[in-house]
Amino acid sequence: MIGIVLALLSAAASGLAVVLVRKHAAKSSVLNMSLVITVVGMIGLWPIALATPDVNSINMLGFLLFAVSGLLSPGIVRLFYYKGLKTLGASVNSSVFAVYPLYSSLLAVLLLNETLSVWNAMGIASIIIGVVLVEMSINGKKGHKNTSWKDFVVPVLGGVALGVAALFRKAALDTSNAPVLGVAIAYAFSLLPYIIILASSKSNRGDLSLKRDLRWFWLAGIGQAASWLLAFYALSLESVSITTPLLSVEPLFVVGFAFFYLRGLEQVSARLIASVALTVFGIVLITI
């Protein structure tokens, strides 16, 4: 029961953080947003992690698995996520990203010869219809620029990376039950892609201003770090089949918060809400 509550709180915290990022996303770059939010999270997470008994629970294999999961997500995934957010908006981007359990299920069928149940098949159909309706609900509407299917490539690729990262994360928790330290390690290694980009691009280094972007994204950084911490604890207490669908309801929180806080940036219509709800329903079915 505690794991279920933590998973829902994680989804809510992440949804609020996404909306806070969207509010100021036009003022910054994808790299700067990702870097600031990650650095803020590390500052808050590492002192907590070092004060917990997790330090005595970690082993080398667990450390490596946490590191790989962090390199993928939040590392690479965060770049994809905020790129999609700037293109599609908070509500649409979050709903497309959340379908990553679909990729895991299809890969299991193709590579592991697993079979799909009737509920899984219904979930796949619901996800496909939901995503199509999401795309249709924003094109031609006031407050939204017309989008093409090409705009969905970035969040789809990000969702694939997120699905792979989730597998590494669960394996790490099974190997070393150290959720707090695991989040801190993942955050530390998530900085690697940003450091490589900054080292290889003079223009990105010139555009970097942590002081400027910190004013806009520090609160979102705290929200995302809290979400990750809650999600890791949820995964350590409950099975993936229970926590994954609960974590995947984040788009519903994003839509709800966007309705109140992003009225000048995004139009949250009844049709969009219904489309996102249908997608989330499909995600729940696919993970049964």
N, C-alpha and C positions, 0 to 999 in steps of 0.2 A: 504493500500500500504506500509506504514511504517513497519507494522508487517511482511509482506512478505520479505522485504529487510533485516530486522533483523534476520529472520529465516535462510535466505541464508548465511548471514555473520556468524551466529552461526555455521552452518554446515562447512563452510570454516575454521573457527578458530579451531574447534574441529579436523577436518581432518589434519591440519598442526601440531597440538599438538600430535596427534597419531603418525605421521611420526617422529617427534622429539623424542618421547619415544622409538620407534622402533630402532632408530639409536644407542641407548646405552642400550637397554634392556638386552643384554647378560651379561652386567657388573653388574647387580643388581638383586635383588629378586623382586617378585611380590608385597610383602608387603612393601618393602622399596620404590618402585616406587609409589605405591598408597599413602603411608603416606606423602612422600615429596611433591607430586603434590597437595595433599589436604591441607597441611599446608601452602604452598605458596599461594594457592587460598584464604585461610582464612585470611592471613595477608593482602592481597589486598582488599578483599571484605568487611570486617567488618568496617573499617574506612569509606568507601563509604556508607555502609548501615546506619550507625549511623548519617550520615550527611544529609540523605534524609528525606522527610516527611513520609516515610513508617513506621517509628517508631510509629506514631499516627494512622496508619491504621490497625495494626495487632490486632487480638483478640485471645482468648485462643484456640478456635477451629482451627483457621488458623495456629497458632503456632504449635499445635500438628500434623496437617496434613503436614506441611512443614517438621517437625522433622521426621515423618515416611517416607516421600518420600526421605529425605536425607539419612536415615539409609539404605534404599534399594539402592538408586542411588543418589550420586556417591558411597556411602559406600560399600555395598556388590557387586554391579555391577562392580565397578572399579577393584576389585580383580579378578572377572571372566574375565573381558575384557583383563587385562594385562597378565593373564595366557594364554588365547587364543592367544594373540598377540605373545607371546614367542613361542607358538607351531605352529601356522598356518601362522604367518606373518601379517603385517599390512593390506594389501589389502583384503585378504581372511577373516580375523577375522572381519573386519568392515562390510563386506557385509553380513556375517551370523548374526551378532548382529543387523543389521538394519532391520531385518524382524520381529521385535517384534509386529508391527501392525497386522501381520497375527495371532498371538496367541490371541490378543484381539478380533479379528473378530470371530475366531472359538469358543472362550469361550462364546461370545455373542449369537452365534447360539445354543450352547449346553445348556447354563444355562438360557438364557433370551428369548429363542424361537424367536430370530430375524431371518430374512431371508436374504440370500445373493442375490445381484443383479447379472446380467450377467457380469457387469464390475468387481465385487468382485471375481466372479468365475474365470474370466480370469486372475485377479491379482494373485490369489492363484496358478494357473497353471504356470504363468510366474515366480513366486518366486521359486517354486519347481524345475522347469527346470533350472532356473538361478543358484541355489545353487548346483545342480547336476553338471552343467557345470563348475562351479567354482572349485569343487573338482576334476573333471577330468582334468582341465586345469593346475593344479599344480603338480599332481602326475607324476613322471618320467621326469620332466623337470629339466634342469640344474639350480642350485640355490635353488631348493626346495627338501626337503626330502619327501619320500613317506608318505602319511597320510592315516589314516583309518577313518571310520565314528565315531569311539570312540573319535577322536580328536575334533569332532564338538559338543560333549556333553556340554563342558564348555561354549562356546559362546551361545549355544541354551538356557541353563539354565539362563545365564546372560541376554539374550534377554527377557525371561519370566519375570524376576525380574524387568527389565527396563520397560516393558509394564505395570506392576502393579504400579510401582513408578510414571509413567506418569499420571495415573488416580488420585493418591493421590495429585500430583502436581497441576493438573488442578482444583481439588476440593478445594485445599488450596487457589489458586488464585481467585476462585469464592467467597470464604468466606472472604478472606482478600486480597485486591488488593495491595499487597506490594511486588513487584517482587524482588527488590534489597535486602531487609531484608529477604525475603523468601529464596533466594540463600544462604545468609550468615548462616541462621538457618540450612538449609539443609547440608551445608558444615560442620557445627559444629557437628551435630549428625552423619555425615558420619564417623567421627573419632572413634565412639564407637566400631565397629568391629575390627579395628586395635589395639585399646587399649586392648581389650579382648585377642586378639591373642598374643600381646607382654607380657601381664601379665601372660599368661598361658604357655609360651614357652621360656625357657632360651636360647635356640639356636637362636631364632629370635631376642632376646634382644642383644645377643652377636654379631650378624651380622649387627645390626643397626648402621648406620653411616650417620647422616643427612648431615654433612659437605661434605662427599665424594659424596653422591648421589645428593646433591644440585647443584653441578657443572654440572651435566648431565641433570637434569630434571626441573630446575627452570623456564626456558623459556616455557616448556610444561605446567607447573603449571599455568603460567600467561595465556597461550592460552586457557586452559580448563576453567579457571575461567571466562574469557571473553566470551567464548562460552555459558556457563551456564547463565550468565547475559543477553546476547542477546536472548537466548531461552526463558527465563522467561518473558522478556519484550514482545517478539513476542506472547507468549501465552496469555499475559494480553491484547493485542491489537486485536488479531485475534482468530477465532475459532480453535478448535483442528483439525477439518477436513481440514483446510487450512495449519496450521503450521506443523502438523505431517509429511505429505509427503515432505515438503520442508526441514525439519530437517533430514529426512531420506535419502537425497541425499549425506550425508556425505561420503559414500564409494567412490563416484566419485571424490571427492576432495582428499581422501586418495590415490587413485590410481594415480591421477595426480601429487600430491606432491611426492609420492614414486618413480614415473618414473624419477624425477629429482634429488631426494636426497638420494634414497636408491638403487642405481644401483649396488653397491657392495654387498648388502644384499638380495635383492629381484629382481626377474625377472618379469617385468610387460609386459606380452605378449599381442598381439592384441586379442587373444582368451580370456584371463583373463579379459581384459577391456570390451569386449562384454558380457561376462557372468555376470560381476558386473552390467553393464548397464541394462541387462535384469531383474536382481533381483530388482534393484531400480525402474524400470518401473512397475513391479508387485506390489511393495510397494505403489506406487502412485495410482494404480488402486484399491488396497484393501482399501484405505482410502477415496475413493470417496463416 
